[in-house]
Amino acid sequence: MSRLSTENVEVAREIIARYPRPKSALIPLLHLAQEQDGYVTSEAMAHIAELVGCTPAEVLGTCSFYEMFKLHPVGRYLVNICTNISCMLCGGEELLEHAEKRLGIKAGNTTEDGLFTLEEVECIAACTEAPSLQVNYRYFHKVTHDDFDRLVDDLRAGRLDDEIPPHGTLARVRQSIPSDRRAGIAPPEQVTSEPVWLRNFESPSRAQGAAE
Amino acid sequence: MSDLPPEQVPDGVPITINGKELVAEKGELIIDAAERHGVYIPRFCYHPRMRPVGMCRMCICEVDTGRGPALLPTCMLECTPGMVVNTESPVTAKAQEGVLEFLLINHPLDCPVCDKGGECPLQDQTFAYGPGESRYIEEKRHKEKPIAISDLVLLDRERCILCDRCTRFAKEVAGDPLIHFMHRGNNTEVNVFPDEPFASYFSGNTAQICPVGALTTTTYRFRARPWDLEVTESTCQTCGVGCRLAIDSSRDQVLRYEGVDIDPVNWGWLCDKGRFNFQAIQSEDRLRNPLLKGPNGFEVITWGQAMRRAADMLSEALSSTGPDGIGIVGGARLTNESAYAWAKLAKGVLGTDNVDARLGDELPHELVLGVPKATIDEVCRPGGTILYFGPDPKEELPVLYLRLRHAVIQDSATLIEVSPVRTGLTPLARHFLQHRPGEVHEAVRALIHGIPQGRDGGGVDPAQLGLARAAVEQAAASGSLTVVVGRQSIAESSDWVTDAVATLVRAFPEVKFLTLLRRGNVHGALDMGLAPGLLPGRVALDQARDWYGAAWPTVPAGPGLDTAGILQAAADGKINTLVLLGADPLTDFPDRQLAAQALQKVPQIIAVDLFLNQSVQAADLVLAAAGFSEVEGTATNLEGRVSVLNQKVTPPGTARSDWIIAAELARRLDSDLGLESADDIWGEIEQLAPSHHGVTLDALFAPEAADGIVISTGEPAPGRPPTVRFEPGSPLDPPAPDAYSLRLVANRKLYDLGTFTQASPALANLAPGTKLRVNPYDFERLGVPEGRVLKVKSVRGAISVEVVTDPDVLRGTAAIHVNQPGALVTDLIDARLRVTDIRIEVGEVA
């Protein structure tokens, strides 16, 4: 629960190398920190500041702007129930009430076992499937009260572990960009020729490949 | 000029503001163009010294750019031809009312207890442009009342209107983005990272530019109401930069300094050391009366007794050892007028030339007064190339650092830094040439002529050198090169820097120099002849003997000694009476042992000072002097810019101006300086001092001289002796290497044990302490774990200090900060040697 681990520093350096300026890697690195600890710790923010060469205040300024970065510990599963208009009309508020009773907490809080954090959220762009909710940003559509109870049981029993990683993990597949496909490592003002990837893209062999 | 018809203004942009046709400059913002023509558009976030952000929306006006009138932020829009602006239309007025009503929704109405009340842009503009009442009846936002975001600045987040001025200043101007907007929307606030305070050297400026009472300084909070303040302009004397400031006082007490925006120097900024050391002026420790050392320590005496005693001491010295038995050290604290009076007393009445305003850590006067001089503006001009070798400006000349930073970051100047250690400037340098201490002349020679056979250019990286050479060559050819020169380290002689300048003068006779001086009015003191072999007006003693012989009672027989020479002569028993004219050689002179020997050996010491500092405690007679803001006169900054200092408060007790002390001493020595007021003295300076001829009092006080008058090193007036010229000497060899030692670089930090800093409670605890930094390779050879206190020895002495590794220090180099708590670094330095070599031993000094 602290600075980035040795393995994650390696990942961080790889991410930083994708951008012309190290500071551009700030948000991906905050995700990395959140993936490591479940939330973004102060120590991780100070570490990220060192890695990208800015002040911790700048990291916190960026981090605290975004709701999806948690500055305090949250449960293994972050349950977001939408109560915006479509969901509200289709029973979103009742679903939230049910969830509060079922989990024994008010929205905004975490269960004592540290498994669930319940949040009331604005529109999550699933209006056609209302009422909907997200668990660690994975969607569940047209959720009935029974569905919700089953969902909680499944999560508690670990039956959904394959589909829903712990809070902080955006994707289990780590993105990797080969160095010749990167946008270029020089700051914009020092770039004198077109980016490498553009050259690859426009080369005849590549165009041919695309046609096949 | 811009009231001319459009066709007569080059690049003029004709626009209409409130029905009046006028001409804006190309690229000028509407808000500026309007203000220049007498139309004030209210604003909070806009600040002329920072980039506009359009954050507060207060400056929105109805603007017609040809597509019909629309409400647009005038701080974000450049004037375009035919633009029609209306700052008074009903639509504009309604918009302004709306913005103010919105800003006041969460702003507490605690104006009666707010320090800003009375000088608050939010208060004033609400009164002038506000709706009069609010529709908002809900509870306002509440936050913890002030939180300390640094040792000096407090933040009251309730009052903040999120204008982005402080955060922009921190990032854009100071380069210390330690405060930032946190959270989002209605929860947005300015804050620091937990346990990471806003420890910027420039933090006080944020309180000055805050348009509400959100940021206040610890020193001013709840001390005064703005309508009780009397404001007087003056020039800061903390370092050589000479920032213009306003002294805000009430009931004969200085309560704060605020930066005054003058274009050629400080742009309205002050460093925290300059801003907060006003506390020293009213310190309880100020000397209030003359003191005489008796068997039971110092006793207060009257000025009559003190003057008689001083005159007796000086006449006894004259009769027993002659004029050469008197030495006068110091004078950088004095105004130009006081410096002249003391120069006249010393050289024209006593006849001694053992006078030096420098304390062995400044540049030679031939260099300061004799090279073609550049102003700060010339150095920082857009697109210029700056060759810098001198002290760390962020630590010693902070506002000059801000100007250099702006030049590099905003005005695409190219900076080439030549230094034995990394400085605050290094991250800004296009080329950084790191050389061995004491070999700046080798590095500069290599930079101009390439590395000679058998040498290595002071150890600089050849690849960097090649790039830097090309840049210097190109800049010199196009005339855009300026050189900034100062002492890099007090652990080495100034000869190396002088030799580097000689190389540059020979190679580029047209190039101008900005000479860096660390103390307030050293330049003025040198101008007034407070240096050996020099007379007032930048003339050499030998060349101006007849000129001054005709005006003064006497003139010294020959060139005397500088501070090192005076202290050495005192230690050798050749000085009978030493006058400390606002000098503390025990703290400031690089060779503390020599200073200690001198003070112990010399029979009589007269000190003229504000405080009973270490060296003054050794004096037999102490004369209490009046200090900054208590005396009127002029001062000269490191550019040679003369500006007016104003008196605002009364000196404590019976303390007197320095020039009055000099004048009365002369009278008691049966002579007469013929000087009866500061104005009187300036009159004589203008008449006699060749470099200052023509700079009359009327010229100094003229409105167009509000930024001061730069005394250039040009041809002197006809019939007057020629001014000093810098004559390049023969090139020096590099100092002999010593494979068993590390060569020392000793530098200052902004906050140290200096008298004024220590007498200011707000600053006294900020001195960071010191550690000896060495390259990890050199440290490994010691075979001890890091962080231990070790014994450091030189030929001069030994100290105990913690030794740490620093990969940025070159192998063979050791770096340390002087005048910090815990280690008397100047015990290691020998003023007679050109470099200081040290060895580290395991174990502490017994």
Chai-1 contact restraints between the chains, C-beta under 6 A:
chainA,res_idxA,chainB,res_idxB,connection_type,confidence,min_distance_angstrom,max_distance_angstrom,comment,restraint_id
A,S42,B,P194,contact,1.0,0.0,6.0,A-B,restraint_1
A,T55,B,P177,contact,1.0,0.0,6.0,A-B,restraint_2
A,T55,B,L178,contact,1.0,0.0,6.0,A-B,restraint_3
A,P56,B,F193,contact,1.0,0.0,6.0,A-B,restraint_4
A,P56,B,E196,contact,1.0,0.0,6.0,A-B,restraint_5
A,A57,B,L178,contact,1.0,0.0,6.0,A-B,restraint_6
A,A57,B,H180,contact,1.0,0.0,6.0,A-B,restraint_7
A,A57,B,V192,contact,1.0,0.0,6.0,A-B,restraint_8
A,A57,B,F193,contact,1.0,0.0,6.0,A-B,restraint_9
A,E58,B,P177,contact,1.0,0.0,6.0,A-B,restraint_10
A,E58,B,H180,contact,1.0,0.0,6.0,A-B,restraint_11
A,L60,B,F193,contact,1.0,0.0,6.0,A-B,restraint_12
A,G61,B,H180,contact,1.0,0.0,6.0,A-B,restraint_13
A,G61,B,F181,contact,1.0,0.0,6.0,A-B,restraint_14
A,G61,B,M182,contact,1.0,0.0,6.0,A-B,restraint_15
A,S64,B,M182,contact,1.0,0.0,6.0,A-B,restraint_16
A,S64,B,H183,contact,1.0,0.0,6.0,A-B,restraint_17
A,F65,B,R184,contact,1.0,0.0,6.0,A-B,restraint_18
